[in-house]
Amino acid sequence: TTTTTTTTTTTRTTTTTTTTENKKNQSYLVSACYDGSLHVLEQQQEDKKSLEPVATKLQAHTGPIKCLDVAAATAADDDSLWMATGSMDHTVSLHQLVAVVDDHNNEKKNSSDDNHHHKTNAKIVCRATATHAASVASVSLWPRPISSQGTDDDGPQWVMASGDWDGGVFLWSHGMSNHHNNNEDGSSKKRRTESSSKGSSPTATTTAPQSLSPTISLQAHTSKVTGLCWGNYEKRRAATLSSVSLPEQLITASWDHSIKVWNIERQDCLLSLNSQRVVSCLDTSPHSAGICVTGHPDCTVRLWDLRSSSSSGGEGQQQQLPGSSLRISDNVFRPSHKAWISQVQWSETNPYQVYSCSHDGTVKVWDIRSPSPLSTVRVLQQQSLGNNSSDDKLLSLATTANGMLYTGGSTRVVEQFELQSLKPLV
C-alpha cells in the first residue's frame, strides 16, 4: 500500500484528515496530529496516487489536536485555504495557507513557458486564536466569509463554532481585513523590500494572531460536545451563491446521548433527540437538509431526521423524504464494527452512501436504505479487542468528489484508497 507518512516529533502520533478543493481545482489533504502539528498536502493532477507537502508543517498547538475543519476561499483575488483546529490545550485556532512566490524568478519562469504550471512555496499562518475553559473537542468552519453588521470591523469575516469537554458551544468571528490591512503597512513593505534586496525569496507577511472573544456562548450539553455543524447541505449551497449569511441553526451532538438543533442567535434549543448511547461523532447529508448520521462506542451507526417537529426524541421512528420513497429510520443499523466508531462521513456524490471508520481498523461503506454495510475495507491489521492500549486504531477518514478515500490513525500514516474499487493505491 502506498502511504504518506506525516512528519511527527513524537514516537506515537495520531492523525486527523480532511480534504477540500479550491477554485483552481487543487485537492488538498490536511492532516492534524496529536503532537500539535498541522500539515497540508496537495494531490497531484497528473497522478492521484501522489501526495506532496505544499508547506512546512506548523506547530499549531501545544497539545494534541482533536478536531479539524477546512474551507477554501472563493474570492477572485484569494484562492487560499483556511483551517480551524481545536486542541486539548484548551485553544481553538484559525489558520491560512498563504502562497509565497519568488518574484525574482517569476518573470524568467513565465517567459520560458507561459503554459508551465510552476509550484509556488507556501506557509501555514495562524491568523486567530481563542481560549476555552476546557479541552476543545469539535469545530466547524463556515465555508465562506460573511459580511459583518454592527461590529467594529465592517469587512468580511470567517466564522467558526467550537465545542468543548464541558458541553459549552462558542461562536467566533475573525475579520479578514485584520491581516489584509497589516500586509500593506510600512513595516511590512520594508521587510519585503529588505528581503528582496538581499536576494532571498520573500516570505508571506505574518502578524501576531488575533485574540478572539466569543460572539455567542451557550451551555449546549452536560458533557463533551463530540460534533457540531451548520449542515453540509447548507455549506454546499453557500459555495454556489454570490452572497451568503450564516444559518440560524446549528446541530450539536454530545456524550450526554443527545443530538440537538439550536437557533444559535436566540440560543434556543429547537429540537433534542436522545440516543441510547454516547454519541462519538456526527456528520450531516450534503444532499438533503436536516438528515444526519452518528457513530457510537457501541459499534453502531445511527441515522436521524432532524426536520421532524413531531419527534418525541426517542429512537425507532420513521420519516419519509419529500419526493422520495426512501424512509429515514431513527434507529440503529445492524452492529458491524467491532470497536468504537471514531468518524462518520456522508458521500459527496451519492446521497444514499455513508462511510464509517472505527478503532477496529476498518472502514465500512453503508447504503442508508439497508441495515447492513455494503462493504468493509480493512486498513489496519487485525488487533486484539482487549484492554491493550498499544493496539493501533483508525481515527479519521476523508473522501473527495474525484473518488479518493484517505484514512488516518495511530500508525502515523495516511492510507489512500480508490472509492470505486476500495483498493489501496500501490
PyMOL commands that set and color helices and strands:
alter all, ss='L'
color gray80, all
select helices_A, chain A and resi 103-112+177-182+186-197+232-238
alter helices_A, ss='H'
color red, helices_A
select strands_A, chain A and resi 3-5+15-21+27-33+37-43+51-53+58-59+65-72+81-87+91-100+121-131+136-141+146-147+156-164+168-175+210-211+216-219+225-229+249-254+258-263+268-274+281-284+291-295+301-305+318-320+327-329+341-346+353-358+362-367+373-378+394-399+404-409+413-418+423-424
alter strands_A, ss='S'
color yellow, strands_A
deselect
rebuild
show_as cartoon
